[in-house]
Amino acid sequence: MRRAALRLCTLNKGLLTPARGLTQGSQNPEKQNVFHILEVRDKLREIVGASTNWRDHVKAMEERKLLQSFLAKSQEGLPPRRMKDSYIEVLLPLGSQPELREKYLTVQNTVRFGRILEDLDSLGVLVCYMHTRIHSAKMSPLSIVTALVDKIDLCKKNLSPEQDIKFSGHVSWVGKTSMEVKMRMFQLHGNEFCPVLDATFVMVARDSENKGPAFVNPLIPESPEEEELFRQGELNKGRRVAFSSTSLLKMAPSAEERTTIHEMFLSTLDPKTISFRSRILPPNAMWMENSKLKSLEICHPQERNIFNRIFGGFLMRKAYELGWATACNFGGSRPFVVAVDDIMFQKPVEVGSLLFLSSQVCFTQGNYIQVRVHSEVASLQNKEHTTTNVFHFTFMSEKEVPLVCPRTYGESMLYLDGQRHFNSMSVPVNLRKDFLVEP
């Protein structure tokens, strides 16, 4: 089973790993980009020049204006970088430093995946600063922020809070002002770190004041494997554009999707009446409107990022935990996450905002539950709500779950959108249940 899990989690073929000699054990540890998990945020503050004191944040951001002169006028003016230049590893020593466990521990004695999302977000930003660093400047003139979580796939049901975890990541594709970051997570099993997660994030570079785009260093692949990674990055960009262009907010459903919705509608008609208004639930089904959960967060300074906006990892953690609770309530058992995808950071969330999260089940199949979480902030002046994020999580329940049924046209579009995200998982659905077990 362990070999099967290893095969399954190698979703990004060619992804740079320690086994390929980037930071392998025989090398001098002092020359490796290896960080303790507690060092990551401190390193980011050092790179940006951010203050740990909230009262000083305005002054710190004013000082960043002086870095504008270090910004490149074009990408051609920046030195090319290699994938290994941005490669870093981060150790989360849950086993060797048990004082860290409390923060990551669930009541089921597993690792909180929401905390892992926070760590991945910080790691992705640090990787990009490694790619774009200017050795002559004490602080980076770039403001690097998370634009999109393209995909996160897991290949282990639960993570042990008593074994060390290691993250690795590097830039795998570069545009003019954006970078794709590939990250992997491993957990110690015996004497070996075994892969448990693959993630792809898209980060964007902005100027010193985070007001406009900024150019980033070009990337030069050095091997056929790296060329394939770069090519995959181009394909990912094209896929995202195509997915966006066929969004149900822009285009009508396909003929097959229309048939799906019509058949579901017919299955909810009461056979005792001849009326489109008379609706009943099919056996083992639940109306979509009854699957909702909501929450409200007050965004305190404690949750700010290095640019004094609310930390994207915090938003992901809160959305994930609400999504998990929604899937748990719907399925009647404790689910585990198998995939996260297409998290778009549309608007930054300011410190002090009221953050409204709304979660609902939008698609089910067998033991799988597709959950959509919508995030918005409220303006205290005019009471208007603005969407900041939409999150998509795929969970697997311990038992078969009810069919979720849309009642309105809008809910039908949510159902189809959930189905699209579910079908976009990197690994065939029928393999998931077999391999998502403890090795």
NULO-324124 format. One record per residue (C-alpha): x, y, z; residue number from 1; residue in three letters. Coordinates in nm, 2 decimals. Each point is the difference from the previous one (the first is absolute). Layout:
<sites>
X/Y/Z/nr/rest
X/Y/Z/NUM/Ala
...
</sites>
This chain:
<sites>
X/Y/Z/nr/rest
0.00/0.00/0.00/1/Met
0.29/0.23/0.07/2/Arg
0.13/-0.03/-0.36/3/Arg
-0.35/0.07/-0.13/4/Ala
-0.02/0.32/0.21/5/Ala
0.34/0.10/-0.14/6/Leu
-0.11/-0.05/-0.35/7/Arg
-0.33/0.18/0.05/8/Leu
0.16/0.31/0.15/9/Cys
0.26/0.05/-0.27/10/Thr
-0.26/0.20/-0.19/11/Leu
0.25/0.26/-0.13/12/Asn
0.25/-0.21/-0.18/13/Lys
0.34/0.16/-0.01/14/Gly
-0.06/0.21/0.31/15/Leu
0.33/0.08/0.16/16/Leu
0.05/-0.20/0.32/17/Thr
0.28/-0.06/0.24/18/Pro
0.06/-0.34/-0.16/19/Ala
0.11/0.18/-0.32/20/Arg
0.30/0.17/0.17/21/Gly
-0.12/0.35/0.07/22/Leu
0.05/-0.02/0.38/23/Thr
0.09/-0.36/0.06/24/Gln
0.15/-0.12/0.32/25/Gly
0.37/-0.02/-0.12/26/Ser
0.01/0.37/-0.07/27/Gln
0.11/0.25/0.26/28/Asn
-0.31/0.09/0.21/29/Pro
0.12/0.36/0.04/30/Glu
-0.03/0.06/-0.37/31/Lys
-0.35/-0.14/-0.03/32/Gln
-0.32/0.21/0.01/33/Asn
-0.15/-0.19/0.29/34/Val
-0.22/0.19/0.24/35/Phe
-0.19/-0.08/0.32/36/His
-0.37/0.06/-0.03/37/Ile
0.03/0.28/0.26/38/Leu
0.26/0.18/-0.21/39/Glu
-0.21/0.04/-0.31/40/Val
-0.21/0.29/0.10/41/Arg
0.30/0.17/0.17/42/Asp
0.20/-0.04/-0.32/43/Lys
-0.28/0.16/-0.20/44/Leu
-0.01/0.29/0.23/45/Arg
0.37/0.04/-0.03/46/Glu
-0.02/-0.01/-0.38/47/Ile
-0.28/0.26/-0.02/48/Val
0.11/0.21/0.30/49/Gly
-0.34/-0.04/0.18/50/Ala
-0.04/0.08/0.36/51/Ser
-0.13/-0.25/0.26/52/Thr
-0.16/0.30/0.18/53/Asn
-0.34/0.09/-0.14/54/Trp
0.06/0.37/0.11/55/Arg
0.30/0.02/-0.23/56/Asp
-0.16/-0.15/-0.31/57/His
-0.08/0.34/-0.16/58/Val
0.36/0.12/0.04/59/Lys
0.13/-0.34/-0.13/60/Ala
-0.21/0.03/-0.32/61/Met
0.11/0.36/-0.05/62/Glu
0.36/-0.11/0.01/63/Glu
-0.07/-0.25/-0.28/64/Arg
-0.07/0.28/-0.24/65/Lys
0.37/0.07/-0.01/66/Leu
0.05/-0.34/-0.16/67/Leu
-0.17/0.10/-0.33/68/Gln
0.33/0.08/-0.16/69/Ser
0.10/-0.37/0.02/70/Phe
-0.29/-0.11/-0.21/71/Leu
0.09/-0.12/-0.36/72/Ala
-0.14/0.20/-0.29/73/Lys
-0.03/-0.32/-0.20/74/Ser
0.04/-0.38/0.05/75/Gln
0.30/0.01/-0.23/76/Glu
0.19/0.21/0.25/77/Gly
-0.02/-0.28/0.26/78/Leu
0.25/-0.29/0.02/79/Pro
-0.15/-0.34/-0.08/80/Pro
-0.04/-0.25/0.28/81/Arg
0.00/-0.38/0.02/82/Arg
-0.26/-0.22/0.18/83/Met
0.26/-0.10/0.25/84/Lys
0.06/0.37/0.09/85/Asp
-0.34/0.02/0.16/86/Ser
-0.01/-0.35/0.15/87/Tyr
-0.05/-0.01/0.38/88/Ile
-0.10/-0.25/0.26/89/Glu
-0.19/0.08/0.32/90/Val
-0.01/-0.24/0.30/91/Leu
-0.30/-0.03/0.22/92/Leu
0.14/-0.22/0.28/93/Pro
-0.31/-0.13/0.16/94/Leu
0.17/-0.31/0.12/95/Gly
0.33/0.14/0.12/96/Ser
-0.15/0.32/0.15/97/Gln
-0.33/-0.10/0.16/98/Pro
-0.07/0.35/0.13/99/Glu
-0.11/0.08/-0.36/100/Leu
-0.27/-0.26/-0.01/101/Arg
-0.27/0.19/0.19/102/Glu
-0.04/0.25/-0.29/103/Lys
-0.03/-0.28/-0.26/104/Tyr
-0.20/-0.26/0.20/105/Leu
-0.36/-0.11/-0.06/106/Thr
-0.22/-0.17/0.25/107/Val
0.04/-0.32/-0.20/108/Gln
0.38/0.02/0.05/109/Asn
0.07/0.09/-0.36/110/Thr
0.15/0.32/-0.16/111/Val
-0.22/0.30/-0.06/112/Arg
0.00/0.04/-0.38/113/Phe
-0.10/0.37/0.04/114/Gly
0.34/0.06/0.17/115/Arg
0.17/-0.17/-0.30/116/Ile
-0.17/0.24/-0.24/117/Leu
0.15/0.29/0.20/118/Glu
0.34/-0.15/-0.02/119/Asp
-0.02/-0.06/-0.37/120/Leu
-0.11/0.36/-0.06/121/Asp
0.30/0.14/0.19/122/Ser
0.24/-0.25/-0.17/123/Leu
-0.13/0.10/-0.35/124/Gly
0.08/0.37/0.07/125/Val
0.34/-0.08/0.14/126/Leu
0.09/-0.22/-0.31/127/Val
-0.09/0.29/-0.23/128/Cys
0.22/0.24/0.21/129/Tyr
0.29/-0.25/-0.04/130/Met
-0.06/0.01/-0.38/131/His
-0.01/0.39/-0.02/132/Thr
0.26/0.09/0.27/133/Arg
0.23/0.29/-0.07/134/Ile
0.33/-0.06/0.18/135/His
0.10/0.37/-0.01/136/Ser
-0.32/0.10/0.18/137/Ala
-0.07/-0.06/0.37/138/Lys
-0.37/-0.02/-0.06/139/Met
-0.20/-0.12/-0.30/140/Ser
-0.17/0.27/-0.20/141/Pro
-0.27/-0.24/-0.10/142/Leu
-0.33/-0.07/0.17/143/Ser
-0.08/-0.37/-0.07/144/Ile
-0.35/-0.12/0.07/145/Val
-0.20/-0.31/-0.06/146/Thr
-0.22/0.03/-0.31/147/Ala
-0.14/-0.36/-0.03/148/Leu
0.02/-0.34/0.15/149/Val
-0.02/-0.20/-0.32/150/Asp
0.00/-0.35/0.15/151/Lys
0.08/-0.19/0.32/152/Ile
-0.03/-0.38/-0.01/153/Asp
0.05/-0.23/0.30/154/Leu
0.09/-0.37/0.00/155/Cys
-0.04/-0.08/0.36/156/Lys
-0.31/-0.02/0.21/157/Lys
0.14/0.14/0.32/158/Asn
0.33/0.15/0.11/159/Leu
0.16/-0.10/0.33/160/Ser
0.07/0.28/0.25/161/Pro
0.29/-0.20/0.14/162/Glu
0.22/-0.02/-0.31/163/Gln
0.21/0.28/-0.15/164/Asp
-0.14/0.17/-0.32/165/Ile
0.22/0.15/-0.27/166/Lys
-0.11/0.24/-0.28/167/Phe
0.19/0.07/-0.31/168/Ser
-0.07/0.25/-0.28/169/Gly
0.14/0.19/-0.30/170/His
-0.11/0.22/-0.28/171/Val
-0.10/-0.21/-0.30/172/Ser
-0.12/0.25/-0.25/173/Trp
0.03/0.38/-0.05/174/Val
-0.20/0.25/-0.20/175/Gly
0.07/0.38/-0.01/176/Lys
-0.13/0.08/0.35/177/Thr
-0.12/-0.34/0.13/178/Ser
0.16/-0.32/0.12/179/Met
-0.13/-0.36/0.04/180/Glu
0.13/-0.18/0.31/181/Val
0.00/-0.37/0.04/182/Lys
0.01/-0.13/0.36/183/Met
0.00/-0.34/0.16/184/Arg
-0.05/-0.12/0.35/185/Met
0.16/-0.31/0.15/186/Phe
-0.05/-0.18/0.33/187/Gln
0.26/-0.21/0.18/188/Leu
-0.09/-0.37/-0.02/189/His
0.27/-0.21/0.16/190/Gly
0.33/0.15/-0.12/191/Asn
-0.15/0.14/-0.33/192/Glu
-0.20/0.31/-0.09/193/Phe
-0.29/-0.12/-0.20/194/Cys
-0.21/0.23/-0.23/195/Pro
-0.35/0.09/0.12/196/Val
-0.09/0.32/-0.19/197/Leu
0.06/0.18/-0.33/198/Asp
-0.09/0.37/-0.04/199/Ala
0.01/0.26/-0.28/200/Thr
-0.04/0.36/0.09/201/Phe
0.02/0.31/-0.22/202/Val
0.16/0.31/0.15/203/Met
0.01/0.35/-0.15/204/Val
0.27/0.27/0.05/205/Ala
-0.11/0.36/0.07/206/Arg
0.20/0.32/0.06/207/Asp
0.13/0.11/0.34/208/Ser
-0.33/0.15/0.11/209/Glu
-0.21/-0.29/-0.14/210/Asn
-0.18/0.23/-0.24/211/Lys
0.10/-0.13/-0.34/212/Gly
0.17/-0.29/-0.18/213/Pro
0.38/-0.05/0.00/214/Ala
0.23/-0.21/-0.22/215/Phe
0.16/-0.32/0.13/216/Val
0.31/-0.18/-0.10/217/Asn
-0.03/-0.24/-0.30/218/Pro
0.04/-0.37/0.06/219/Leu
0.23/-0.23/-0.19/220/Ile
-0.06/-0.38/0.01/221/Pro
0.32/-0.20/0.01/222/Glu
-0.12/-0.35/-0.07/223/Ser
-0.27/-0.19/-0.19/224/Pro
-0.19/-0.04/0.32/225/Glu
0.01/0.37/0.08/226/Glu
-0.10/0.08/-0.36/227/Glu
-0.30/-0.23/0.05/228/Glu
-0.09/0.18/0.32/229/Leu
0.02/0.34/-0.17/230/Phe
-0.21/-0.13/-0.29/231/Arg
-0.25/-0.13/0.25/232/Gln
-0.01/0.35/0.15/233/Gly
-0.09/0.14/-0.34/234/Glu
-0.27/-0.26/-0.04/235/Leu
-0.14/0.08/0.35/236/Asn
-0.02/0.36/-0.10/237/Lys
-0.19/-0.09/-0.31/238/Gly
-0.23/-0.23/0.19/239/Arg
-0.09/0.27/0.25/240/Arg
-0.08/0.24/-0.28/241/Val
-0.22/-0.26/-0.17/242/Ala
-0.17/-0.10/0.32/243/Phe
-0.07/0.37/0.07/244/Ser
-0.13/0.06/-0.35/245/Ser
-0.25/-0.29/0.03/246/Thr
-0.12/0.11/0.35/247/Ser
-0.37/-0.04/0.05/248/Leu
-0.01/0.36/0.09/249/Leu
0.10/0.07/-0.36/250/Lys
-0.13/-0.29/-0.21/251/Met
-0.30/-0.23/0.00/252/Ala
0.05/-0.36/0.12/253/Pro
0.09/-0.26/-0.26/254/Ser
-0.26/-0.23/-0.15/255/Ala
0.11/-0.28/0.23/256/Glu
-0.02/0.22/0.30/257/Glu
-0.35/0.13/-0.09/258/Arg
-0.11/-0.36/-0.03/259/Thr
0.14/-0.07/0.35/260/Thr
-0.19/0.29/0.15/261/Ile
-0.32/-0.09/-0.18/262/His
0.02/-0.36/0.12/263/Glu
0.06/0.11/0.35/264/Met
-0.30/0.23/-0.02/265/Phe
-0.22/-0.28/-0.13/266/Leu
0.11/-0.22/0.29/267/Ser
-0.14/0.26/0.25/268/Thr
-0.35/0.02/-0.15/269/Leu
-0.28/-0.15/0.20/270/Asp
-0.15/-0.29/-0.21/271/Pro
-0.33/0.05/0.17/272/Lys
-0.05/0.34/-0.16/273/Thr
0.04/0.13/-0.35/274/Ile
0.18/0.32/0.10/275/Ser
0.34/0.16/-0.03/276/Phe
-0.06/0.17/0.33/277/Arg
-0.04/-0.31/0.21/278/Ser
0.35/-0.11/0.10/279/Arg
0.11/-0.29/0.22/280/Ile
0.34/-0.14/0.09/281/Leu
0.11/-0.32/-0.15/282/Pro
0.11/-0.28/0.24/283/Pro
0.32/0.07/0.19/284/Asn
0.02/0.36/-0.11/285/Ala
0.02/0.35/0.15/286/Met
-0.10/0.34/-0.13/287/Trp
0.32/0.21/-0.07/288/Met
-0.14/0.29/0.19/289/Glu
-0.01/-0.21/0.31/290/Asn
0.38/-0.07/-0.02/291/Ser
0.11/0.35/0.09/292/Lys
0.21/0.12/0.29/293/Leu
0.12/0.36/0.06/294/Lys
0.25/0.17/0.22/295/Ser
0.13/0.35/0.08/296/Leu
0.36/0.10/0.08/297/Glu
0.13/0.33/0.13/298/Ile
0.34/0.06/-0.16/299/Cys
0.24/0.10/0.27/300/His
0.36/0.12/-0.05/301/Pro
0.13/-0.33/0.13/302/Gln
-0.11/-0.16/-0.33/303/Glu
0.18/0.25/-0.22/304/Arg
0.26/-0.09/-0.26/305/Asn
0.33/0.18/-0.06/306/Ile
-0.19/0.27/-0.20/307/Phe
-0.25/0.06/0.27/308/Asn
-0.29/-0.16/-0.18/309/Arg
-0.17/-0.31/0.14/310/Ile
0.23/-0.31/-0.06/311/Phe
-0.13/-0.21/-0.29/312/Gly
0.08/-0.32/0.20/313/Gly
-0.23/0.12/0.28/314/Phe
-0.28/0.04/-0.26/315/Leu
0.07/-0.35/-0.14/316/Met
0.00/-0.15/0.35/317/Arg
-0.33/0.16/0.10/318/Lys
-0.16/-0.10/-0.33/319/Ala
0.13/-0.35/0.02/320/Tyr
-0.12/-0.05/0.36/321/Glu
-0.35/0.12/-0.09/322/Leu
0.00/-0.21/-0.31/323/Gly
0.10/-0.31/0.21/324/Trp
-0.28/0.07/0.25/325/Ala
-0.24/0.03/-0.29/326/Thr
0.11/-0.34/-0.14/327/Ala
-0.01/-0.15/0.34/328/Cys
-0.35/0.12/0.07/329/Asn
-0.12/-0.11/-0.34/330/Phe
0.16/-0.35/-0.01/331/Gly
-0.05/-0.09/0.37/332/Gly
0.36/-0.10/0.05/333/Ser
0.35/0.16/0.03/334/Arg
0.11/0.05/-0.36/335/Pro
0.36/0.05/-0.12/336/Phe
0.11/0.24/-0.28/337/Val
0.14/-0.15/-0.32/338/Val
0.03/0.31/-0.23/339/Ala
0.00/0.38/0.01/340/Val
-0.01/0.19/-0.32/341/Asp
-0.07/0.33/-0.18/342/Asp
0.02/0.24/0.30/343/Ile
0.01/0.34/-0.15/344/Met
0.10/0.30/0.22/345/Phe
-0.21/0.26/-0.17/346/Gln
0.02/0.28/0.26/347/Lys
0.23/0.06/0.30/348/Pro
-0.16/0.00/0.34/349/Val
0.08/0.29/0.22/350/Glu
0.08/-0.02/0.37/351/Val
-0.31/0.09/0.19/352/Gly
-0.24/-0.15/-0.26/353/Ser
-0.31/-0.20/0.07/354/Leu
0.06/-0.32/-0.19/355/Leu
-0.31/-0.20/-0.09/356/Phe
0.04/-0.37/-0.10/357/Leu
-0.28/-0.20/-0.16/358/Ser
0.05/-0.37/-0.07/359/Ser
-0.22/-0.26/-0.17/360/Gln
0.02/-0.34/-0.16/361/Val
-0.04/0.04/-0.37/362/Cys
0.07/-0.35/-0.14/363/Phe
0.02/-0.35/0.13/364/Thr
0.09/-0.34/-0.14/365/Gln
0.03/-0.32/0.20/366/Gly
0.21/0.09/0.30/367/Asn
0.12/0.33/-0.14/368/Tyr
-0.12/0.35/0.10/369/Ile
0.08/0.31/-0.20/370/Gln
-0.02/0.31/0.22/371/Val
0.00/0.36/-0.12/372/Arg
0.09/0.28/0.25/373/Val
-0.07/0.36/-0.09/374/His
0.18/0.28/0.18/375/Ser
-0.10/0.36/0.00/376/Glu
0.07/0.32/0.21/377/Val
-0.26/0.26/0.10/378/Ala
0.06/0.37/-0.04/379/Ser
-0.09/0.18/0.32/380/Leu
-0.09/0.31/-0.19/381/Gln
-0.25/-0.11/-0.25/382/Asn
-0.07/-0.36/0.12/383/Lys
0.10/-0.14/-0.34/384/Glu
0.16/-0.35/-0.02/385/His
0.30/-0.07/-0.22/386/Thr
0.12/-0.35/-0.10/387/Thr
0.36/-0.06/0.10/388/Thr
0.04/-0.38/-0.06/389/Asn
-0.18/-0.31/-0.12/390/Val
0.14/-0.33/0.14/391/Phe
-0.05/-0.35/-0.14/392/His
0.06/-0.31/0.22/393/Phe
-0.05/-0.37/-0.08/394/Thr
-0.06/-0.21/0.31/395/Phe
-0.05/-0.38/0.04/396/Met
-0.23/-0.14/0.26/397/Ser
0.03/-0.33/0.18/398/Glu
-0.33/-0.10/-0.14/399/Lys
-0.22/0.07/-0.31/400/Glu
-0.16/0.34/0.02/401/Val
-0.34/0.12/-0.11/402/Pro
-0.06/0.15/-0.34/403/Leu
-0.01/0.38/0.01/404/Val
-0.29/0.14/-0.21/405/Cys
-0.02/0.35/-0.14/406/Pro
-0.35/0.16/0.02/407/Arg
0.06/0.32/-0.20/408/Thr
0.19/0.08/-0.32/409/Tyr
0.27/0.18/0.20/410/Gly
0.05/-0.31/0.21/411/Glu
0.01/-0.21/-0.32/412/Ser
0.29/0.22/-0.12/413/Met
0.18/-0.05/0.33/414/Leu
-0.05/-0.38/-0.04/415/Tyr
0.15/0.00/-0.35/416/Leu
0.29/0.22/0.12/417/Asp
0.06/-0.24/0.29/418/Gly
-0.01/-0.29/-0.25/419/Gln
0.26/0.17/-0.22/420/Arg
0.24/0.05/0.29/421/His
-0.06/-0.36/0.12/422/Phe
0.08/-0.14/-0.34/423/Asn
0.32/0.22/-0.03/424/Ser
0.17/-0.20/0.28/425/Met
0.35/-0.11/-0.12/426/Ser
-0.06/-0.37/0.10/427/Val
-0.29/-0.21/-0.13/428/Pro
-0.27/0.00/0.26/429/Val
-0.03/-0.38/0.01/430/Asn
0.36/-0.03/0.12/431/Leu
-0.04/0.24/0.29/432/Arg
-0.17/-0.23/0.24/433/Lys
0.25/-0.28/-0.06/434/Asp
0.31/0.21/0.06/435/Phe
-0.11/0.25/0.26/436/Leu
0.10/-0.22/0.29/437/Val
0.27/0.00/0.26/438/Glu
0.31/-0.16/-0.15/439/Pro
</sites>
